[in-house]
Amino acid sequence: MDAAAKLFYQQGIGNVGLKEIAKVADVAYMSLYNNFGSKDALVVATLKERIQEHRGWLDSALAKAKAPKAALLAVFEGLEARLIRNEARGCALINATIELADREHPAQVLARSYKEEVRERLEGLASAAKLRDPVGLSHQLMLLLDGGNVTALVRGDPSVARYAHAAAKALIEAASV
């Protein structure tokens, strides 16, 4: 799983085959096939692990904040460090969605579901902070979060997260009652 996740993330799903994953992971090709049945199933399994890792990161970032408004900003405060750790490769879910054209591919369905979960958490925080239009604000913040990931990937520069943070701060302040 670790080898597959790393290869998919660094090289792209379409550029990596099961034989290469088996070689890097030092396991038999048939072991991969017997455990996952297909490359698509392995992609979904690796993305589920990425979601768990991201969920843990998000929980940790939110737990450090003392108030809902501060929690919204905490997501953006940790974005640059996360992008640096990921070598500015952006979000694995976004990358997979871009690569896999079929909107009904299980990985795309999984990515959409998790992105909506994150947006709903942001909406809940915005509502708890009594900010104007929590639904609209949560969508705007998701645009900044996902846009920061994509821009870091395109530019190879994790420092763009600072701009996403500044924009999030401005949006949150503008939404304050």
Z-matrix of the N, CA and C atoms (Angstrom, degrees):
N
C 1 1.449
C 2 1.529 1 110.61
N 3 1.336 2 115.77 1 -45.44
C 4 1.468 3 118.46 2 -179.02
C 5 1.521 4 111.47 3 -62.78
N 6 1.316 5 116.40 4 -43.25
C 7 1.461 6 120.19 5 179.80
C 8 1.523 7 110.58 6 -63.72
N 9 1.318 8 116.87 7 -43.37
C 10 1.465 9 120.92 8 179.98
C 11 1.522 10 110.36 9 -63.59
N 12 1.315 11 117.35 10 -47.28
C 13 1.461 12 121.06 11 -178.88
C 14 1.525 13 110.72 12 -59.30
N 15 1.319 14 115.57 13 -44.74
C 16 1.469 15 120.06 14 -179.04
C 17 1.529 16 111.35 15 -65.06
N 18 1.321 17 116.72 16 -45.73
C 19 1.466 18 120.09 17 -179.66
C 20 1.526 19 111.77 18 -65.66
N 21 1.331 20 117.64 19 -44.54
C 22 1.460 21 120.48 20 178.67
C 23 1.520 22 110.48 21 -59.79
N 24 1.325 23 115.92 22 -42.72
C 25 1.468 24 121.13 23 -176.90
C 26 1.525 25 111.67 24 -69.56
N 27 1.314 26 116.70 25 -43.87
C 28 1.468 27 120.32 26 -175.72
C 29 1.523 28 113.21 27 -80.02
N 30 1.327 29 117.56 28 -35.70
C 31 1.462 30 120.12 29 -173.19
C 32 1.522 31 114.08 30 -110.73
N 33 1.318 32 117.28 31 -16.10
C 34 1.453 33 121.13 32 -176.88
C 35 1.515 34 110.82 33 98.55
N 36 1.297 35 115.67 34 144.14
C 37 1.462 36 121.89 35 -176.94
C 38 1.529 37 111.25 36 -60.32
N 39 1.312 38 116.34 37 -45.08
C 40 1.458 39 120.29 38 -176.71
C 41 1.519 40 114.08 39 -69.00
N 42 1.314 41 117.20 40 -18.65
C 43 1.463 42 121.81 41 -177.74
C 44 1.520 43 113.72 42 -93.02
N 45 1.320 44 116.89 43 -0.32
C 46 1.464 45 120.77 44 -175.03
C 47 1.522 46 109.56 45 -124.43
N 48 1.317 47 115.76 46 129.91
C 49 1.460 48 120.72 47 177.23
C 50 1.518 49 111.52 48 -107.02
N 51 1.321 50 115.31 49 166.81
C 52 1.459 51 120.22 50 179.66
C 53 1.526 52 112.43 51 -62.30
N 54 1.325 53 117.04 52 -33.83
C 55 1.464 54 119.08 53 179.24
C 56 1.516 55 111.36 54 -64.45
N 57 1.332 56 116.71 55 -40.43
C 58 1.473 57 119.99 56 178.01
C 59 1.525 58 110.50 57 -66.17
N 60 1.312 59 116.69 58 -41.76
C 61 1.472 60 120.37 59 178.40
C 62 1.523 61 109.66 60 -61.47
N 63 1.328 62 117.02 61 -45.55
C 64 1.463 63 120.87 62 179.49
C 65 1.524 64 110.98 63 -59.00
N 66 1.327 65 115.79 64 -41.62
C 67 1.468 66 119.85 65 179.89
C 68 1.526 67 111.24 66 -64.52
N 69 1.332 68 117.00 67 -48.10
C 70 1.472 69 120.88 68 -178.63
C 71 1.532 70 110.68 69 -65.47
N 72 1.328 71 116.22 70 -38.99
C 73 1.472 72 120.58 71 -179.14
C 74 1.523 73 112.29 72 -79.65
N 75 1.325 74 116.58 73 -8.88
C 76 1.456 75 122.86 74 -178.48
C 77 1.532 76 111.09 75 57.07
N 78 1.340 77 113.71 76 48.90
C 79 1.467 78 120.50 77 174.76
C 80 1.528 79 107.84 78 -130.21
N 81 1.292 80 116.39 79 161.45
C 82 1.459 81 120.65 80 178.55
C 83 1.531 82 109.93 81 -71.53
N 84 1.318 83 114.81 82 141.44
C 85 1.465 84 120.87 83 178.74
C 86 1.530 85 110.52 84 -53.88
N 87 1.314 86 116.45 85 -43.42
C 88 1.470 87 120.11 86 -178.91
C 89 1.523 88 111.84 87 -65.42
N 90 1.332 89 117.64 88 -26.92
C 91 1.469 90 119.69 89 175.99
C 92 1.523 91 110.23 90 -64.17
N 93 1.334 92 115.74 91 -43.80
C 94 1.469 93 119.53 92 176.61
C 95 1.518 94 110.16 93 -60.58
N 96 1.314 95 115.07 94 -48.62
C 97 1.458 96 119.67 95 -177.48
C 98 1.533 97 111.33 96 -63.03
N 99 1.325 98 116.24 97 -42.08
C 100 1.470 99 120.02 98 -179.86
C 101 1.524 100 112.09 99 -66.63
N 102 1.333 101 117.34 100 -33.68
C 103 1.467 102 120.90 101 -178.37
C 104 1.524 103 113.11 102 -82.60
N 105 1.326 104 117.19 103 -30.92
C 106 1.468 105 119.47 104 -174.42
C 107 1.524 106 113.68 105 -118.32
N 108 1.317 107 118.21 106 -25.77
C 109 1.448 108 121.16 107 177.13
C 110 1.512 109 115.40 108 82.12
N 111 1.334 110 116.32 109 -28.42
C 112 1.463 111 119.59 110 -179.75
C 113 1.527 112 109.73 111 -164.09
N 114 1.300 113 114.37 112 162.81
C 115 1.461 114 119.81 113 176.06
C 116 1.529 115 109.78 114 -64.43
N 117 1.328 116 117.05 115 -39.81
C 118 1.467 117 120.19 116 178.92
C 119 1.522 118 111.47 117 -57.71
N 120 1.322 119 116.71 118 -42.81
C 121 1.471 120 120.38 119 179.24
C 122 1.521 121 110.64 120 -65.02
N 123 1.321 122 116.83 121 -37.23
C 124 1.466 123 120.30 122 177.48
C 125 1.527 124 110.73 123 -67.46
N 126 1.318 125 117.50 124 -39.67
C 127 1.473 126 121.30 125 176.45
C 128 1.526 127 109.48 126 -58.83
N 129 1.310 128 116.83 127 -48.56
C 130 1.468 129 120.88 128 -179.68
C 131 1.528 130 110.31 129 -61.17
N 132 1.322 131 117.58 130 -43.67
C 133 1.472 132 120.69 131 -179.94
C 134 1.521 133 111.42 132 -61.92
N 135 1.338 134 117.32 133 -41.06
C 136 1.474 135 119.40 134 179.64
C 137 1.524 136 110.57 135 -68.44
N 138 1.325 137 117.19 136 -36.86
C 139 1.465 138 119.57 137 178.75
C 140 1.530 139 111.37 138 -68.41
N 141 1.318 140 117.08 139 -34.49
C 142 1.471 141 119.93 140 175.67
C 143 1.526 142 110.12 141 -61.24
N 144 1.324 143 116.57 142 -39.80
C 145 1.466 144 119.78 143 177.33
C 146 1.530 145 110.85 144 -66.59
N 147 1.331 146 117.05 145 -40.83
C 148 1.472 147 120.68 146 176.89
C 149 1.518 148 110.54 147 -60.94
N 150 1.323 149 116.62 148 -39.54
C 151 1.463 150 120.36 149 178.49
C 152 1.523 151 109.97 150 -63.24
N 153 1.321 152 117.63 151 -43.79
C 154 1.467 153 120.18 152 178.91
C 155 1.520 154 110.78 153 -61.72
N 156 1.328 155 116.07 154 -41.28
C 157 1.463 156 119.92 155 178.31
C 158 1.529 157 110.36 156 -64.92
N 159 1.328 158 116.91 157 -43.47
C 160 1.462 159 120.70 158 179.58
C 161 1.521 160 111.21 159 -66.04
N 162 1.313 161 116.13 160 -40.72
C 163 1.464 162 120.51 161 178.53
C 164 1.527 163 109.94 162 -60.24
N 165 1.329 164 116.80 163 -41.27
C 166 1.465 165 120.53 164 177.13
C 167 1.513 166 111.89 165 -63.65
N 168 1.344 167 116.26 166 -42.24
C 169 1.463 168 120.60 167 177.07
C 170 1.520 169 110.67 168 -61.64
N 171 1.331 170 115.94 169 -45.59
C 172 1.460 171 120.67 170 -178.77
C 173 1.526 172 110.79 171 -64.66
N 174 1.321 173 117.13 172 -45.20
C 175 1.472 174 120.82 173 177.44
C 176 1.521 175 110.83 174 -57.34
N 177 1.305 176 116.40 175 -43.76
C 178 1.466 177 121.33 176 -179.98
C 179 1.524 178 111.18 177 -64.12
N 180 1.323 179 116.63 178 -45.53
C 181 1.473 180 120.41 179 179.73
C 182 1.525 181 110.61 180 -61.86
N 183 1.332 182 117.09 181 -42.42
C 184 1.461 183 120.78 182 -178.29
C 185 1.524 184 111.60 183 -71.46
N 186 1.321 185 117.14 184 -34.41
C 187 1.462 186 120.85 185 -178.52
C 188 1.524 187 112.41 186 -66.82
N 189 1.315 188 117.08 187 -26.72
C 190 1.465 189 120.64 188 -179.15
C 191 1.525 190 112.37 189 -73.98
N 192 1.318 191 116.81 190 -20.97
C 193 1.461 192 121.05 191 -177.65
C 194 1.519 193 110.45 192 -82.06
N 195 1.311 194 115.55 193 144.23
C 196 1.462 195 121.01 194 -177.91
C 197 1.532 196 112.76 195 -87.89
N 198 1.344 197 116.96 196 -21.72
C 199 1.461 198 120.88 197 -176.52
C 200 1.532 199 109.16 198 -140.51
N 201 1.333 200 117.11 199 158.18
C 202 1.467 201 120.34 200 -177.62
C 203 1.536 202 114.05 201 -56.87
N 204 1.307 203 117.56 202 -40.01
C 205 1.470 204 120.85 203 179.62
C 206 1.534 205 110.07 204 -63.58
N 207 1.309 206 115.89 205 -43.21
C 208 1.468 207 120.73 206 178.00
C 209 1.535 208 110.52 207 -65.90
N 210 1.327 209 116.52 208 -33.18
C 211 1.472 210 119.95 209 178.94
C 212 1.522 211 110.60 210 -65.59
N 213 1.329 212 117.12 211 -38.74
C 214 1.465 213 119.99 212 177.22
C 215 1.528 214 110.64 213 -59.18
N 216 1.312 215 115.85 214 -43.74
C 217 1.468 216 120.20 215 179.78
C 218 1.525 217 111.62 216 -70.96
N 219 1.329 218 117.24 217 -30.82
C 220 1.466 219 120.91 218 -178.92
C 221 1.524 220 111.35 219 -60.54
N 222 1.320 221 117.13 220 -32.73
C 223 1.460 222 120.87 221 178.08
C 224 1.526 223 109.63 222 -59.64
N 225 1.317 224 116.04 223 -42.74
C 226 1.461 225 120.85 224 -177.31
C 227 1.527 226 112.34 225 -80.72
N 228 1.321 227 116.38 226 -27.18
C 229 1.461 228 119.64 227 177.61
C 230 1.521 229 111.48 228 -65.95
N 231 1.334 230 116.94 229 -31.57
C 232 1.452 231 120.48 230 -179.23
C 233 1.517 232 114.39 231 -91.30
N 234 1.325 233 116.82 232 -4.55
C 235 1.460 234 120.08 233 -174.54
C 236 1.527 235 112.75 234 -64.78
N 237 1.325 236 118.11 235 -43.91
C 238 1.467 237 119.59 236 -177.50
C 239 1.527 238 111.40 237 -62.74
N 240 1.318 239 116.88 238 -45.13
C 241 1.468 240 119.76 239 179.19
C 242 1.532 241 110.59 240 -61.58
N 243 1.310 242 116.63 241 -38.23
C 244 1.468 243 120.56 242 178.44
C 245 1.527 244 110.17 243 -65.39
N 246 1.317 245 116.83 244 -42.54
C 247 1.468 246 120.50 245 179.36
C 248 1.527 247 111.54 246 -66.56
N 249 1.314 248 116.94 247 -36.70
C 250 1.474 249 120.23 248 176.96
C 251 1.532 250 109.20 249 -63.53
N 252 1.333 251 116.30 250 -46.07
C 253 1.465 252 120.83 251 -180.00
C 254 1.533 253 110.90 252 -61.33
N 255 1.336 254 116.64 253 -33.56
C 256 1.466 255 121.44 254 -179.49
C 257 1.522 256 112.25 255 -91.37
N 258 1.322 257 116.98 256 14.23
C 259 1.467 258 122.76 257 177.98
C 260 1.525 259 112.06 258 55.47
N 261 1.331 260 115.74 259 37.19
C 262 1.464 261 123.74 260 177.84
C 263 1.524 262 112.44 261 54.89
N 264 1.335 263 116.47 262 30.90
C 265 1.471 264 120.06 263 178.37
C 266 1.525 265 111.20 264 -86.58
N 267 1.334 266 116.80 265 1.91
C 268 1.456 267 119.91 266 176.62
C 269 1.516 268 112.98 267 76.87
N 270 1.308 269 114.47 268 -153.31
C 271 1.463 270 122.66 269 -175.75
C 272 1.531 271 110.38 270 -96.86
N 273 1.310 272 116.51 271 126.56
C 274 1.465 273 121.03 272 -179.27
C 275 1.532 274 111.60 273 -60.47
N 276 1.332 275 117.01 274 -33.32
C 277 1.458 276 120.15 275 179.50
C 278 1.520 277 111.68 276 -69.50
N 279 1.315 278 116.26 277 -42.17
C 280 1.465 279 120.00 278 177.24
C 281 1.524 280 109.44 279 -65.19
N 282 1.319 281 116.49 280 -45.08
C 283 1.467 282 120.39 281 -179.78
C 284 1.524 283 110.95 282 -58.46
N 285 1.327 284 117.01 283 -44.43
C 286 1.462 285 120.80 284 180.00
C 287 1.532 286 110.63 285 -65.11
N 288 1.322 287 116.27 286 -40.71
C 289 1.462 288 120.32 287 179.75
C 290 1.528 289 111.30 288 -62.34
N 291 1.306 290 116.22 289 -39.74
C 292 1.466 291 120.40 290 178.65
C 293 1.530 292 110.30 291 -65.78
N 294 1.316 293 116.06 292 -42.59
C 295 1.469 294 120.17 293 -177.23
C 296 1.515 295 113.84 294 -71.40
N 297 1.301 296 117.21 295 -35.51
C 298 1.462 297 121.56 296 -174.27
C 299 1.527 298 109.49 297 -98.38
N 300 1.301 299 116.74 298 99.65
C 301 1.465 300 122.55 299 -171.46
C 302 1.529 301 114.07 300 -66.30
N 303 1.307 302 117.69 301 -27.57
C 304 1.460 303 121.60 302 -176.86
C 305 1.522 304 110.23 303 -72.62
N 306 1.330 305 117.08 304 112.62
C 307 1.467 306 121.54 305 -178.14
C 308 1.530 307 112.39 306 -62.74
N 309 1.321 308 116.30 307 -19.23
C 310 1.460 309 119.68 308 179.83
C 311 1.527 310 112.44 309 -98.81
N 312 1.329 311 116.84 310 4.33
C 313 1.466 312 119.64 311 175.33
C 314 1.530 313 107.37 312 -58.60
N 315 1.313 314 118.03 313 136.79
C 316 1.468 315 120.06 314 -178.12
C 317 1.539 316 113.80 315 -54.18
N 318 1.322 317 117.77 316 -32.27
C 319 1.467 318 119.95 317 178.27
C 320 1.524 319 111.03 318 -69.15
N 321 1.337 320 117.31 319 -37.23
C 322 1.463 321 120.45 320 177.35
C 323 1.525 322 110.46 321 -67.42
N 324 1.313 323 116.45 322 -42.72
C 325 1.464 324 120.82 323 178.81
C 326 1.528 325 109.59 324 -60.98
N 327 1.311 326 116.58 325 -44.76
C 328 1.464 327 122.16 326 177.93
C 329 1.524 328 111.37 327 -60.91
N 330 1.318 329 116.99 328 -45.72
C 331 1.470 330 121.42 329 -179.55
C 332 1.526 331 110.68 330 -61.94
N 333 1.319 332 117.17 331 -46.46
C 334 1.473 333 120.38 332 179.29
C 335 1.515 334 111.12 333 -60.49
N 336 1.307 335 115.37 334 -43.09
C 337 1.462 336 120.26 335 -178.97
C 338 1.532 337 111.06 336 -61.33
N 339 1.319 338 116.41 337 -46.30
C 340 1.464 339 118.54 338 -178.62
C 341 1.534 340 111.24 339 -68.98
N 342 1.320 341 117.53 340 -40.12
C 343 1.470 342 119.85 341 178.32
C 344 1.529 343 110.01 342 -60.31
N 345 1.330 344 116.43 343 -38.31
C 346 1.469 345 119.77 344 177.61
C 347 1.528 346 110.27 345 -67.45
N 348 1.319 347 117.18 346 -37.39
C 349 1.470 348 120.62 347 176.81
C 350 1.529 349 110.52 348 -59.91
N 351 1.320 350 116.61 349 -44.17
C 352 1.471 351 120.55 350 179.23
C 353 1.527 352 109.78 351 -64.36
N 354 1.351 353 116.38 352 -44.25
C 355 1.464 354 119.55 353 -179.69
C 356 1.524 355 110.17 354 -60.63
N 357 1.320 356 116.79 355 -41.74
C 358 1.465 357 120.13 356 178.82
C 359 1.529 358 112.04 357 -63.70
N 360 1.309 359 116.58 358 -35.85
C 361 1.476 360 119.43 359 176.37
C 362 1.523 361 110.31 360 -65.00
N 363 1.333 362 115.97 361 -42.09
C 364 1.471 363 119.85 362 177.16
C 365 1.530 364 110.34 363 -63.35
N 366 1.311 365 116.34 364 -41.39
C 367 1.466 366 120.56 365 177.76
C 368 1.533 367 110.35 366 -60.47
N 369 1.326 368 116.57 367 -43.90
C 370 1.462 369 120.63 368 178.69
C 371 1.519 370 112.13 369 -60.93
N 372 1.319 371 116.17 370 -41.37
C 373 1.472 372 119.99 371 177.77
C 374 1.525 373 111.24 372 -66.35
N 375 1.332 374 116.22 373 -41.92
C 376 1.469 375 120.30 374 179.01
C 377 1.526 376 110.31 375 -63.33
N 378 1.320 377 116.26 376 -40.00
C 379 1.461 378 120.66 377 177.68
C 380 1.528 379 110.89 378 -66.11
N 381 1.332 380 116.70 379 -44.60
C 382 1.468 381 120.64 380 178.50
C 383 1.523 382 112.07 381 -63.07
N 384 1.336 383 116.20 382 -30.60
C 385 1.466 384 120.80 383 178.53
C 386 1.526 385 111.63 384 -83.07
N 387 1.330 386 115.98 385 -0.62
C 388 1.467 387 122.95 386 -179.93
C 389 1.534 388 112.13 387 58.95
N 390 1.344 389 114.52 388 40.66
C 391 1.456 390 120.22 389 177.21
C 392 1.533 391 108.59 390 -85.60
N 393 1.333 392 115.62 391 151.32
C 394 1.467 393 120.62 392 178.64
C 395 1.529 394 110.05 393 -65.01
N 396 1.311 395 116.34 394 142.90
C 397 1.461 396 124.73 395 174.49
C 398 1.534 397 112.45 396 45.60
N 399 1.327 398 116.86 397 65.89
C 400 1.468 399 120.05 398 -178.18
C 401 1.528 400 113.31 399 -58.51
N 402 1.330 401 117.54 400 -33.61
C 403 1.465 402 120.17 401 179.56
C 404 1.527 403 109.28 402 -66.34
N 405 1.322 404 116.66 403 -51.77
C 406 1.464 405 120.99 404 179.86
C 407 1.517 406 111.79 405 -60.78
N 408 1.337 407 116.10 406 -43.23
C 409 1.465 408 120.52 407 179.95
C 410 1.525 409 110.71 408 -62.81
N 411 1.328 410 116.96 409 -40.29
C 412 1.466 411 119.36 410 -179.36
C 413 1.527 412 110.57 411 -63.82
N 414 1.317 413 116.88 412 -37.74
C 415 1.476 414 119.76 413 177.17
C 416 1.530 415 110.40 414 -66.51
N 417 1.322 416 116.64 415 -41.24
C 418 1.468 417 120.20 416 178.83
C 419 1.526 418 110.85 417 -63.63
N 420 1.320 419 116.81 418 -41.63
C 421 1.464 420 120.55 419 179.98
C 422 1.532 421 110.89 420 -67.07
N 423 1.326 422 116.79 421 -36.61
C 424 1.471 423 119.22 422 176.17
C 425 1.524 424 110.80 423 -65.13
N 426 1.327 425 117.29 424 -37.97
C 427 1.464 426 120.05 425 175.86
C 428 1.524 427 110.64 426 -59.82
N 429 1.317 428 116.41 427 -41.15
C 430 1.463 429 120.18 428 178.42
C 431 1.525 430 111.57 429 -68.16
N 432 1.310 431 116.26 430 -41.97
C 433 1.466 432 120.57 431 -179.00
C 434 1.529 433 110.56 432 -65.09
N 435 1.317 434 116.02 433 -51.22
C 436 1.463 435 119.52 434 179.71
C 437 1.524 436 111.16 435 -68.70
N 438 1.328 437 116.81 436 -38.10
C 439 1.467 438 120.43 437 177.72
C 440 1.515 439 111.91 438 -63.55
N 441 1.329 440 116.64 439 -36.97
C 442 1.464 441 120.12 440 176.57
C 443 1.519 442 111.49 441 -63.52
N 444 1.329 443 115.72 442 -41.53
C 445 1.469 444 120.22 443 177.80
C 446 1.522 445 111.50 444 -63.25
N 447 1.327 446 116.60 445 -45.99
C 448 1.463 447 120.46 446 -177.73
C 449 1.531 448 110.38 447 -68.07
N 450 1.321 449 117.48 448 -43.11
C 451 1.461 450 120.16 449 -179.67
C 452 1.520 451 111.27 450 -64.43
N 453 1.323 452 117.10 451 -39.02
C 454 1.472 453 119.97 452 176.18
C 455 1.518 454 110.55 453 -61.67
N 456 1.324 455 116.98 454 -40.67
C 457 1.464 456 121.58 455 178.29
C 458 1.530 457 110.51 456 -64.37
N 459 1.324 458 117.16 457 -49.41
C 460 1.460 459 121.45 458 -177.22
C 461 1.522 460 111.45 459 -63.44
N 462 1.320 461 116.13 460 -44.10
C 463 1.465 462 120.28 461 -176.85
C 464 1.525 463 113.22 462 -88.10
N 465 1.313 464 117.00 463 -16.15
C 466 1.461 465 119.74 464 -175.75
C 467 1.518 466 111.23 465 67.32
N 468 1.325 467 115.86 466 31.40
C 469 1.461 468 120.97 467 -172.85
C 470 1.526 469 110.42 468 -137.33
N 471 1.334 470 117.61 469 102.57
C 472 1.459 471 120.28 470 -178.73
C 473 1.531 472 114.18 471 -68.51
N 474 1.330 473 117.21 472 -13.99
C 475 1.467 474 118.87 473 -178.56
C 476 1.524 475 112.71 474 -68.00
N 477 1.335 476 118.19 475 -12.73
C 478 1.469 477 119.67 476 177.03
C 479 1.524 478 110.64 477 -62.07
N 480 1.322 479 117.25 478 -19.16
C 481 1.462 480 120.71 479 177.68
C 482 1.523 481 111.06 480 -59.73
N 483 1.319 482 117.62 481 -26.47
C 484 1.473 483 120.42 482 177.79
C 485 1.523 484 110.99 483 -62.48
N 486 1.325 485 116.14 484 -36.87
C 487 1.461 486 119.96 485 179.16
C 488 1.524 487 110.64 486 -70.89
N 489 1.322 488 116.43 487 -38.24
C 490 1.464 489 119.97 488 176.21
C 491 1.528 490 109.55 489 -63.08
N 492 1.324 491 116.94 490 -40.07
C 493 1.466 492 121.48 491 178.48
C 494 1.523 493 110.65 492 -63.54
N 495 1.319 494 116.96 493 -46.02
C 496 1.468 495 121.05 494 179.95
C 497 1.531 496 110.89 495 -62.92
N 498 1.322 497 116.75 496 -41.10
C 499 1.462 498 120.33 497 179.10
C 500 1.533 499 110.79 498 -67.48
N 501 1.330 500 116.86 499 -39.86
C 502 1.465 501 120.30 500 177.88
C 503 1.520 502 110.27 501 -62.36
N 504 1.309 503 116.15 502 -42.74
C 505 1.467 504 120.55 503 179.12
C 506 1.531 505 110.21 504 -60.66
N 507 1.326 506 116.77 505 -42.89
C 508 1.466 507 120.53 506 179.92
C 509 1.525 508 110.77 507 -65.42
N 510 1.323 509 117.14 508 -42.11
C 511 1.469 510 120.14 509 178.45
C 512 1.527 511 111.82 510 -63.87
N 513 1.315 512 116.16 511 -43.00
C 514 1.457 513 120.85 512 -179.65
C 515 1.526 514 110.40 513 -64.85
N 516 1.304 515 116.87 514 -43.68
C 517 1.487 516 120.04 515 177.67
C 518 1.531 517 111.04 516 -63.55
N 519 1.325 518 117.00 517 -40.39
C 520 1.466 519 120.71 518 179.74
C 521 1.542 520 110.71 519 -66.28
N 522 1.320 521 116.96 520 -28.12
C 523 1.455 522 120.86 521 -179.17
C 524 1.528 523 113.08 522 -87.36
N 525 1.332 524 116.07 523 -6.01
C 526 1.457 525 119.89 524 -179.13
C 527 1.535 526 110.14 525 -69.53
N 528 1.311 527 114.61 526 136.66
C 529 1.470 528 120.08 527 -177.89
C 530 1.513 529 110.31 528 -82.49
